[in-house]
Amino acid sequence: MARQVTNTENYSAIANAIREKSGTTDTYKPSEMAQAISAIEVKDNTDLIKLIDRSITTANIPEGTTKIGAKAFANCDSLISVTIPESVTVIGGEAFSNSTVKEVTFPSSLKTIAIYGFSGCKNLKEIQLPTDTALSIDHGAFYNTGLESITIPANVTNCSYQSFGGCANLKRVVIEGNGTGFERYTFLASSNIEEIVFPQDFGSVLNVSSSTKLTVKSLEAMIDALGVAPPEANKTLTLGATNLEKISDEYKAIANSKNWTLA
């Protein structure tokens, strides 16, 4: 049976869920609920599909859960802390969207943070992404959050459109891998970024034109870290007019010598 996190004050909600799932309108007494739940057959017994008690402040996801379902914790307006066990590999779409969560402990087993998983979490100011398993960060996963800085480890194989977009408080980004799998607009509309740190031989064609507060020092370091590209690769780092004005002719020539176009 799919998991539902609750407490003893939510028996009526559980009973309604039972009736909806089983297709019956029978009324269950609390003493009959365990038997009724056991009678419901589902294909997957490891998904956390819904949080019935929306007033919780701390969520410790049960061990054995493999997926946190879509919108499971969405709009929880008292939630502060979430601990996710090692059994979880997928955080579903909008799972925590627009909640008040401040602290999240991610497992090393995590493989996917799905579309808009944490979008709108304004109190989420810092996270530590796992570094052990290939990780996909899907479209808008951390869109419009309160993140102030982010380190994206080398095991991240996919950063989709606006994965970290629209983050008004985001000022520092560290990318530890070579950028393979990064979508051009990963940081779109995160307009207050001051520093982006590339590793040596970085190769992703990012568009950071909306990040108009990048410092000269950061821009020069980004260009220094670019890998030499084959001429036919047509590599472009899109910085936007405001950032281009900050770059000296010397650094524009360095980019050109590596077969990169600055736009």
URZI-V631755 format. One line per field, one symbol per residue. psi: psi as a letter, one per 20 degrees, with the letter a starting at -180 (. if undefined). burial: 1 if it has 9 or more other C-alpha atoms within 8 Angstrom, else 0. A space follows every 50 residues. Layout:
# URZI-V631755
psi: ???
burial: ???
This chain:
# URZI-V631755
psi: pqqppaaiikhhhggghggghijqjqppqhiiggggghippqhpjjpohq ognjjqhpooppqhphporpjhjpjojipgppppriipiporpkhjpkrj phppoqqiiphporpkgjqjnhinhqqoqqjhqppporokhkpkrjphqp poriioipoapkhkqknhiphpppohajipipqhkhkpjnijphppoqrq kqjqnqokhimijprggggghgghipqpqqhihlppoohqgghhhiprhg hhhgghhjkqpp.
burial: 11111000010000100110000000010000100110010000011111 11110100101000111111111111011111111111111111111111 11111111111111111111111111100110111111111111111111 11111111111111111111111111111111111111111111111111 11111111111111000111111111111000011111110111001000 1101110111111
